[in-house]
Amino acid sequence: MNPFSSGTRLRDMIRAIRSCKTAAEERAVVRKECAAIRAAISENDQDYRHRNLAKLMFIHMLGYPTHFGQMECLKLIASSGFPEKRIGYLGLMLLLDERQEVLMLVTNSLKQDLNHSNQYIIGLALCALGNICSAEMARDLAPEVERLLQFRDPNIRKKAALCSIRIIKKVPDLAENFINPAASLLREKHHGVLITGIQLCTDLCKVSSEALEYFREKCTEGLVKTLKDMANSPYAPEYDIAGITDPFLHIRLLKLLRILGQGDADASDCMNDILAQVATKIESNKNAGNAILYECVGTIMSIEDNGGLRVLAINILGRFLSNRDNNIRYVALNMLMKAITVDAQAVQRHRATILECVKDSDASIRKKALDLVYLLVNESNVKPLTKELIEYLEASDQEFKGVLTAKICSLVEKFSPEKIWYIDQMLKVLSEAGNFVKDEVWHALIVVISNASDLHGYSVRALYRAFQTSAEQETLVRVAVWCIGEYGDMLVNNVGMLDIEEPITVTESDAVDALEVSIKRHNSDLTTKAMALIALLKLSSRFPSCSERIKDIILQNKRSFVLELQQRSIEFNCILQKHQNIRSALVERMPVLDEATFSGRRAGSLPTSVSTSTGTARNLPNGIAKPAAAPVADLLDLSSDDAPAPSSSGGDFLQDLLGVDLSPASAPPGTSQPPKAGTDVLLDLLSIGTSPPAQSSSSASNILYSIQDDKASLANLNGLASLTSLSPNATSASPAPMMDLLDGFGPSPQKKEENGPAYPSLVAYESSTLRMTFNISKQPGNPQTTLIQAIFTNLSPNVYNDFLFQAAVPKFLQLHLDPASSNTLPASGNGSITQSMKVTNSQHGKKSLVMRIRIAYKINNKDVLEEGQVSNFPRDL
């Protein structure tokens, strides 16, 4: 006989396949055997049909296509003999699924076999139907299956119950037909029938509220009695597993009782006693006992309130945590996370054990325990729990530090009782795992330090100490550099010493050394080095004795390959050399950062607007309010310099007005982009030269610390060439030169000539408290340049101090502001302030002038901010 003919025995084919050395040989053997089987099928070979189908099933399990043998399954099922039917049904379940259209052809054969006189053939049909039943087959065969639930043989009843589960899942509308037969199965003595009947009732409760109410009313007491008999039953060798009678039936009963007791006080009361008995009687030294206890705990936590039972259940989970089996500890932690919403106080008693699980060697247990500890923390226990977690942070694995650090930072921020404790804990985290801390965390720390005015000295000294010992932690270095730049004079002079502090001696040179080290460290990134350069610039004003050394350090980056550092070095050097008159105002201390606004941004919401003295306010992306005004999109031509376009968002308006494009490079032309953090930087360019008003929370993005976004940073520094605001304290006998940070690339001021054309005075801005008038003139032979003298008049009875005028123009204009005549504006129009400016229009004759203004002043030491826009210039300007 040909070894690969249709008559080859199954074992011979398996042996031939297993003897293959390569995959190619195996494919060749399978291909030959499939060819032989196809030939036998085409010849309608009935003698070896069952053997051929058995071979096809083995070939199918190897992953080869066997669709050509599907009809052979149907032919074997239609035969009269039990062996042929057995192979046919087995092939049907293996080679076909409910999506196959050919399955519809077997419905009639199944119906005949379900009504067969041979119980074994009935069993075959029920097994096949329970595995591959489709919705159409379920509707056609449900009556036969329902009838078989009352069959005399327990094995048939068991299989019929399992088949019924499949039917009601496919067609939930048929559930009501199975309620009464399923209830009768709950009275069975045969454990196999009983466990399938309980599972059928469980699934009926899930798909039918009518079934749930029926079983809750009629069957709860019977199920409780069955569970009690199981718990108190004597030794039964046929059902005993590890000394427990049929733990699988225990678990199914508990799951059904959980569904029946959930949301029903009467049913819950009925099962309280037996649940307490099971929870106390079952031993936990065997896995079978632990499985029953786990399900018992789940049932107790799901049914209606019983405080004593829940404490008992949580204590069982506490015992599970002491088990050496990792699986048991994991499921206990998982259940405790659900239990904490029900009885947090009982879970708190096992806090010490849960903390030990955080230190477990198993990574999944560590993570689950950490999640549970996070849920356990509240205002009363945050200090001890945080202390434990930070102590473990020192010894934890590197791959776990990131998760642990994020949880600790979140807990400290959420439940901090006082700012000094918050600062201390964050410093510990930064010192141990600063490289794992996310940016928003150390940003929040800077905001908190900024708001804690009485802790500025303490914070900078603590950070300086930490910097000396943990300089490898990048985020710690950034926070330390920021604080040294802001509060370096407090560090040197030991300002604000607390009783808990140890004295520390730091010289001006030591503070500069720390910043120099942070710049020269090989592993410092761009952000850290840029922050250090800014801090050095600030210290140059506060440490005059070290200004030359600071200048040398800044100049070392003049030839840096990193454009950002090179640009900062060149521009900061210009400030140090040529602009001593504005340096002190430019690098003054940051104003208090608004915590509420920062929190709102972290949560993804825009901060609220700030009210001004000019009337209605509106929201801007950085929280600065401006008075509502008529749209000026067409006047400003915001979309391009060539053609007008519809008005874009507020963020885009400000970007275009300041001459900086912050939209992503990948965005197609003309698309509107949402405001970015860079918008804050651009608006805060207006705060140069004086301490911004307290209402302006956007000062957090001060020019000297706008380093989080490289693009925004470049826009920030370049913006100084076109956006100028000089402090009136910098005035001198002769006109002050234009602030040119790019060393001569900006336009130089020119003296006004008297022979140019004259224009009538223009009231550019007027509110109930302030009037600004523009006197406009032109230079002969230079029509693109307009000379403007602004005259400010106080209309209120209060004197305005620290008066500051600022302006911004679109990209096609260039603006140069001269210093103001004074910084004090007399009350009631008894005097005025004048300030000259020069505007150059590159689109002269095509577009007229337009300007955004901002005026800040103080009334009785209270900051006031007024904003507006000037668009009523003569068209020929």
MORABEL-V793504 format. One line per field, one symbol per residue. phi: phi as a letter, one per 40 degrees, with the letter a starting at -180 (. if undefined). psi: psi as a letter, one per 40 degrees, with the letter a starting at -180 (. if undefined). burial: b if it has 9 or more other ideal C-beta (glycine too) atoms within 8 Angstrom, else e. Layout:
phi = ???
psi = ???
burial = ???
This chain:
phi = .ccbcccccdcccccccccccbcccccccccccccccccccccfcccbcccccccccccccchccbccbccccccccccccccccccccccccccbbcccccccccdcccccccbccccccccccccccccbccccccccbdcccccccbccccccccccccccccccccbdcccccbccccccccccccccccccccccccccccbaccccccccccbccccccccccccbcccbdcbcbfgbcfcccdccccccccccccgbccccccbdcccccccccccbcbccccccccccccccccccdadcccccccccccccccccccccccccccccccccccaccccdcbcccccccccccccccdcccccccdcccaccbcccccccccccdcbcccccccccccccccccccbccacccdccccccccccaccbccdcccccccccccccccbcccccccccccccbbccccccccccccccccbccccccfcgcbccccdbbbcdccccdcccccccccccccccccccccccccccccbdcbccccccccccccbcccddcccccccccccccbbccbccccbccccccccccccccccgbccccbcbcbhcbbcbdbgccbccaccbccccfccacbbcacccccccdcccccgbcbcdcccccgccbccbcccdccccdccchacccccccccdbddcbcbcbdcccccdcccccbbbabcccccaccdccccbccfgcccccbcccccccbbccbccaabcbabbbbcbabccgbccbbbbbcbbbccbcbccbfcabbaabcccbbbbbccccabbbccfgciabbacabbbbcbdgbbccaabbabbabbfgbcbbbbabbbbcdccc
psi = hhefieehidddddddddehdiddddddddddddddddddddefhddedddddddddddddeeihfdeeddddddddeididddddddddddddeiieehdeddeeddddddddeidhdddddddddddedehiddddddeddddddeeeidhdddddddddddddddddgddeddeedddddddeeidhddddddddddddddddehddddddddddeddddddddddddeiihhdeehhfehhgddddddddddddddehehddddddeddddddddddhieeiddddddddddddddediihhdddddddddddddddeiehdddddddddddddddedgddddddfddddddddeidhddddddddddddddhaddedddddddddddddeiideeddddddddddddddehdiddddddddddddddfdeehidddddddddddddgdeeddddddddddddddfeehdddddddddddddfdddddefifhideiiihhhiddddddddddddehdehadddddddddddddddddgddeddddddddddedfiehdddddddddddddddefddeddddfiiiihhhddddddddeeiiiiihiieeahiiiideehiiihiihfdddegddiediiiihaiddddddddefhheiidehiheihiiiidddddddedeeheihiiddgeeedfidefgedhdddddddddeddehhhhheeeiadihiiihgeefeeiiiiiihieeiiiiiihgdhhaeeihhhhhhiihhegedhhhhhhhhhheieihhifhhhiiiiideihhhhiiidiehhiifeeiihihiihhhhefhediiiiihihhiihhfehhhhhiaihefiide.
burial = eeebebebebebbbebbeebeeeebbeebbebbbebbbbbbeeebeebbbbbbbbbbbbbebeeebebbbebbbbbbebeebebbbbbbbbbbbbbeeeeebbeebbebbbebbebeebebbbbbbbbbbebbbeebbbebbebbbebbebeebbbbbbbbbbbbbbbebbeebbbebbebbbbbbebeeebbbbbbbbbbbbbbebbebbbebbbeebbebbbebbbebbeeeebeebbebebbbbebbbbbbbbbbbbbbebeebbebbbebbbbbbeebebebebbbbbbbbbbbbbbebbebeebbbbbbbbbbbbbebeebebbbbbbbbbbbbbeebbebbbebbebbbbbbbbeeeebbbbbbbbbbebbeeebbeebbebbbebbeebeeebbbbbbbbbbbbbbebbeebbbbbbbbbbbbbbbbeebeeebbbbbbbbbbbbeebbbbbbbbbbbbbeebbebbbbbbbbbbbbbbbbbbbbebebeeeebeebebebeebbebbbbbbebeebebbbbbbbbbbbbbbbbebeebbebbbebbbebbeeeeebbbbbbbbbbbbbeebeebbebbbeebbebbbebbebbeeeeebebbebebeebbbbbbbbbbbeeeebbeebbbbeeeeebeebeebbbbbbbbbbebbeeeeeeeeebebbbbbbbbbbbbbbbbebeebbbbbbbbbbbbbebeebbbbbbbbbbbbbbbbbebeeeeebebbbbbeeebeebeebeeebeeeeebbbbebeebbbbbbbbbbeeeeebbbbbbbbbbbbeebbbbbbbbbbbbeebbbbbbbbeebbbbbebeebbbbbbbbbbeebeeebbbbbbbbbbbbeeebbbbbbbbbebeeeb
